[in-house]
Amino acid sequence: MTNTPQQTTNPYEAQFQRKYGEFATKFEFGSNPSAEIWNGRLAMIGFLIAIVVELTTGQKFINYLGF
C-alpha cells in the first residue's frame, strides 16, 4: 500500500501549503487567511485610536458619532 497524494479541488490548497511566516505579507482580497489577518490588525489599530481619543479629550468616542 503506497501513500499517494490525493488531488483536491480546494481553491485554498496553495494557501494551506504556505508556511506561517508567509501569511499576511501582502494584502489579498477575498476570504482567505491573509485578508483575515489584515482585518484583525486594522481593527486593533482602530480600537487603539478610539481609546487614545477618549483619553486625550475626556469624552466618550460614541459622542463623536452623535449619540
Contacts in CASP RR format, 6 or more apart in sequence:
PFRMAT RR
TARGET T0000
AUTHOR 0000-0000-0000
METHOD contacts of the structure
MODEL  1
MTNTPQQTTNPYEAQFQRKYGEFATKFEFGSNPSAEIWNGRLAMIGFLIA
IVVELTTGQKFINYLGF
10 16 0 8 1.000
12 32 0 8 1.000
15 32 0 8 1.000
15 33 0 8 1.000
15 34 0 8 1.000
23 33 0 8 1.000
23 34 0 8 1.000
23 37 0 8 1.000
24 33 0 8 1.000
24 34 0 8 1.000
24 37 0 8 1.000
24 38 0 8 1.000
24 41 0 8 1.000
25 34 0 8 1.000
26 34 0 8 1.000
27 34 0 8 1.000
27 35 0 8 1.000
27 38 0 8 1.000
28 34 0 8 1.000
28 35 0 8 1.000
29 35 0 8 1.000
50 61 0 8 1.000
53 61 0 8 1.000
53 64 0 8 1.000
54 60 0 8 1.000
54 61 0 8 1.000
END
